[in-house]
């Protein structure tokens, strides 16, 4: 085995460490996407544009219906812990929230609409006994439009945390039971027109979903 291939084999995340979906968007064309998690998550593109990504290729979500839709799988349901990770190149602020990763009534990573401050927010849909989206955890400030940013939201069953470019931007207590359901995971848009947000409008690359909460050192390692 070549040295670079051996290094990739030793350092690439696998399903054994809680990784349940990884989309690098390297196909460059077509509607079907490859999942590198080893779990063969099935995903297809809808009205996206293949462009330069943070590394290699990425997807621009410029049309109202632009999205990646991943088939419902039990492995993608919210369980006892969660991490959402992505590289994003955001466009200008918008009067609607812009979706990065969403699973209806389970979890959501987005850029809030301008009226809410235009910051990145991360939610999980949990509660005991009432299930709710709030409270959320948000970034300290809006992202820089036209610049790449690394985003990670984690939930360990008790606390929400949000990291931007490797730095912890916020944390908030969030205990409660999850609300698993058969809805698909969406990248770059919500499943249907919703107050939760719409098409991202910029470029998204290197999406990963874990069924565990990455620790700070793992977040920094993922960024670098």
Residue, then its C-alpha position, 0 to 999 in steps of 0.5 A: x500500500x502506498x504511504x498516502x493510502x496507508x495514512x488515509x486508512x489510519x486517519x479517516x473516520x469510520x462507522x466504528x467511531x460513531x460516523x454515520x454519514x460522510x459526503x465529500x461531494x467529489x463526484x463532480x456530476x450526476x444526482x447520486x452521492x457517495x457516502x464514505x462512512x461505510x454505511x452506504x447512506x443513499x443521497x441524491x442532489x436536487x438543483x445543485x451546482x458543482x463548484x470548487x469546494x473547500x477541498x476538491x469539489x463542493x455544491x452550491x445551493x443557489x436555487x429555491x429547491x436546491x438540496x441534497x436529500x438522504x433517504x431515511x435510515x435509523x442510523x441517521x436518527x437522533x439518539x443519545x448524542x450527535x455531531x453535525x460538521x460541515x465546511x461552508x462558504x456563505x453568501x450575503x445575509x438573507x431575510x430567511x434562514x439558510x439551512x446547512x443540515x436539517x432533519x425535520x423534528x430532530x436536528x438543525x444547523x443553519x444560518x439565522x435570518x438577518x432579523x435574528x442576527x444572521x448568526x449560525x445556530x444549532x438545535x436538537x428537537x428534544x424535551x421531557x415531557x414537551x418536545x421543543x426546538x428551543x433553546x438553541x446555541x448560536x455563534x458569537x457573530x455572523x460568518x464572513x460572506x465569501x469566506x470558508x468556515x468550519x462548523x461543528x455542532x455537538x450534543x452529548x445528551x445534556x449540552x449543546x455546543x457550537x464550534x466555528x473554525x475550531x473555536x467554541x462559540x457557545x454552549x447551553x444546557x439541553x437535556x431531554x429525550x430525542x424524537x426519532x422519526x422517518x424524515x430524511x436528512x437534508x443538506x442545503x435546504x429544509x424538507x419542505x417550505x418552512x419557517x426553519x429556513x430555505x436554500x443555503x445560497x452558498x457552497x457546502x463541502x465535507x458534511x459529516x454526521x456522528x452519533x456521538x459528540x466530538x470532543x474539542x480536540x477532535x473538532x480541531x483535528x477535523x478542521x486541520 
